[in-house]
Amino acid sequence: MDIDQIIRNRRSIFPRQYNGKPVSKTIIKKILENANWAPTHRLTQPWRFKVMQGEAKNRLGTFLSNTYTDITSDDDFSPFKYEKILNNCKSSSVIIAICMQRDPKERIPEWEEVAATAMAVQNMWLTCSAHEIGCYWSSPKLIEYMGDFFDFEEGERCLGFFYLGNYDKSGEEVSKRDAIDSKVEWME
């Protein structure tokens, strides 16, 4: 596949679509290595990743579902959402916590480090696309509580979860975009 195809084939493939076949450690390492080559202003390289497999995924699911229960009023509580949180963790082969380490010297604006981390995730997503691995970036409100689950360094925080899993290609992974001409202004 050439780069144009890889970019155009990139999709959110959700945990409910995963088929249970594990993603190999070789591919996981390649995904993370490619993330490491994202652009980064002043080489702060702010991306940090916490890779969870096996029992660690189950612990994450329990923590997230319990936290959801704790922070949600009885009126707003959704048994469906509670189960979805658990099932997303169980259905995934791998969950990568996407974290950002703020430059201690704050040499650049924080938004640039968030953007660099997002570009690292885009590299992960494109690598998954090239290897036909399903993936999905979720940034639920629950990420605000991840300091109770992970031992973060000073200035580190969670920006979301990157769920990965093999899936059976159905041809339904279709997306569309409005024409680029509607989004570009040419100036001379």
C-alpha positions in Angstrom: 0.0 0.0 0.0 1.3 3.5 -0.8 1.0 6.4 1.7 -2.1 7.8 -0.1 -3.9 4.5 0.3 -2.8 4.1 3.9 -4.1 7.6 4.8 -7.4 7.1 3.0 -7.9 3.6 4.6 -7.4 4.9 8.1 -10.6 4.3 10.1 -11.9 4.1 13.7 -12.4 0.3 14.2 -14.2 -0.1 17.6 -13.5 -2.8 20.2 -16.9 -4.4 19.5 -15.6 -5.2 16.0 -12.5 -7.0 17.2 -12.3 -10.7 16.6 -10.2 -11.8 19.6 -7.1 -12.6 17.7 -4.1 -11.1 19.5 -2.1 -8.3 18.0 1.6 -9.5 18.0 4.2 -7.8 20.2 6.3 -7.2 17.1 3.5 -5.1 15.6 2.8 -3.3 18.9 6.5 -2.3 19.0 6.4 -1.1 15.4 3.4 1.0 16.2 5.1 2.6 19.2 8.4 3.1 17.3 6.6 4.9 14.5 4.8 7.1 17.1 8.3 8.1 18.3 9.0 9.7 14.9 6.3 12.3 15.2 7.3 16.0 14.8 8.1 17.7 18.0 9.0 21.3 18.6 12.4 21.7 20.4 12.5 17.9 20.6 10.5 17.8 23.8 9.1 14.4 22.6 6.2 14.7 25.0 4.4 11.5 24.1 4.3 8.7 26.7 2.6 5.4 26.4 1.4 2.8 28.9 0.7 -0.6 27.2 -1.9 -2.8 28.8 -2.5 -6.4 27.9 -4.0 -9.4 29.7 -4.9 -8.8 33.3 -3.8 -5.1 33.1 -6.7 -4.5 30.6 -9.1 -6.1 33.1 -7.8 -3.9 35.9 -8.2 -0.9 33.7 -11.8 -1.9 32.8 -12.7 -2.4 36.5 -11.1 0.9 37.5 -12.9 2.8 34.7 -16.3 1.2 35.3 -16.0 1.8 39.1 -14.9 5.4 38.5 -17.8 5.9 36.2 -20.2 4.6 38.9 -18.6 6.8 41.5 -18.8 10.1 39.5 -22.2 9.5 37.9 -25.4 10.4 39.6 -28.1 7.7 39.9 -30.2 9.7 37.5 -27.5 9.8 34.9 -26.1 6.3 35.4 -26.3 4.1 32.3 -25.9 0.3 32.7 -25.2 0.2 29.0 -22.3 2.7 29.3 -21.0 0.8 32.3 -21.0 -2.5 30.4 -19.5 -0.8 27.3 -16.6 0.4 29.4 -15.9 -3.1 30.6 -16.4 -4.7 27.2 -14.1 -2.2 25.4 -11.3 -3.3 27.7 -12.1 -7.0 27.4 -12.6 -7.0 23.6 -9.3 -5.2 22.9 -6.1 -7.1 22.3 -4.1 -4.2 23.6 -4.9 -0.8 25.2 -2.4 1.9 25.0 -2.8 4.9 27.4 -1.9 8.0 25.5 -0.1 10.3 27.8 1.7 13.6 27.5 4.7 14.7 29.6 4.8 18.5 29.8 8.3 20.0 29.2 9.4 20.9 32.8 11.0 24.1 31.5 7.8 25.0 29.6 9.9 26.2 26.6 6.9 25.8 24.3 3.1 26.3 24.7 1.3 23.3 26.1 -0.9 23.0 23.0 2.2 22.3 20.9 3.0 19.3 23.1 -0.6 18.1 22.9 -0.4 18.5 19.1 2.9 16.6 19.0 1.3 13.8 21.0 -1.7 13.7 18.6 0.8 13.5 15.7 2.4 10.5 17.4 -1.0 8.9 17.7 -1.6 9.6 14.0 1.6 7.7 13.2 0.2 4.9 15.3 -3.1 5.0 13.5 -1.4 4.9 10.1 0.8 2.0 11.1 -2.3 0.1 12.2 -3.9 1.0 8.9 -0.9 -0.3 7.0 -1.0 -3.6 8.9 -4.8 -3.9 8.9 -5.1 -3.7 12.7 -8.2 -2.1 14.0 -7.8 0.8 16.4 -9.7 3.6 18.1 -8.7 6.6 20.1 -11.1 7.4 23.0 -10.8 10.4 25.3 -13.6 9.9 27.9 -14.1 12.2 30.8 -12.7 9.4 32.9 -9.1 10.3 31.8 -9.3 13.0 34.4 -9.0 10.3 37.1 -6.1 8.3 35.6 -3.7 9.7 38.2 -5.5 7.3 40.6 -4.6 4.3 38.4 -1.1 5.2 37.0 1.9 6.5 38.7 2.5 9.7 36.6 5.6 11.7 36.6 5.4 15.4 37.5 3.7 17.1 34.6 2.4 13.9 32.9 -1.3 13.4 32.1 -3.5 11.0 30.2 -5.0 12.2 26.9 -7.0 9.0 26.1 -6.9 5.4 25.3 -5.8 3.7 22.0 -7.7 0.4 21.7 -6.2 -2.2 19.3 -7.5 -5.4 17.9 -7.6 -7.6 14.8 -10.9 -7.5 13.0 -12.6 -9.2 10.1 -12.6 -6.9 7.1 -16.2 -6.4 5.9 -15.8 -3.7 3.4 -18.1 -1.5 5.6 -15.1 0.5 6.8 -16.0 3.4 4.5 -15.6 7.0 5.2 -16.0 10.2 3.2 -14.8 13.7 3.3 -16.1 16.9 1.8 -14.0 18.1 -1.1 -10.8 19.8 -0.1 -11.7 22.8 -2.3 -14.4 23.8 0.2 -11.8 24.1 2.9 -8.9 25.9 1.1 -8.5 29.5 0.2 -5.7 30.1 -2.3 -4.0 33.5 -2.0 -1.5 35.1 -4.3 
